[in-house]
Amino acid sequence: MKNRLKAMLFMLTFLLIACNTDINPKEHASEIYTIALNAIMETDKSLNDDMKFIAIDMSNFDALNEKQKKSILDYFEDKYKVKVMEATFDDLKEKGYYNEDTLDGVLLTVQKVNFNVKNNIFFNGSKYRSAKGAIGVESTVHYKGGTWRIKKLRESWVS
């Protein structure tokens, strides 16, 4: 009887530990933002044609410190082999990157993020190339099996 009780306690403990996915998404914010931004880049790839740069508007990335922001910029530079910078649309205009109603690159923006659900992080973002070449994206980054990945993605608008 004692052995049976020990075995049941062991199994119950094992199940509770295995089911515990007590992960704090904000501790993985740079990875989550990278996954979400890359999903935006991979949507409507025609906007990426002949791009000379990628600008990422990080003005509302409150969950990230400067080192984490730099890791995101480095990731995109390594992956896409173009200049990558942190900039808003106004910054790009001010620096002369916006010519004749278009950019020579793309601007990625996250308008809204929701870290309130433990294993599902919701994003609204966009990729802008010109007034006639832009998309809006809604996505969910989900934690499962020890990794963060895109669970859902849909284009919410097209220009």
GIGIKA-V138762 format. One record per run of one state. SS is the DSSP state (H for helix, E for strand, - for the rest). FROM is the first residue (numbers start at 0). TO is the last residue. If there is no record, write none. Layout:
ss = [SS:SS]
from = [FROM:FROM]
to = [TO:TO]
//
This chain:
ss = [-:H:-:H:-:H:-:E:-:H:-:E:-:H:-:E:-:E:-:E:-:E:-:E:-]
from = [0:1:19:24:42:44:48:52:57:65:80:82:86:88:94:97:99:101:117:119:130:132:144:146:158]
to = [0:18:23:41:43:47:51:56:64:79:81:85:87:93:96:98:100:116:118:129:131:143:145:157:158]
//
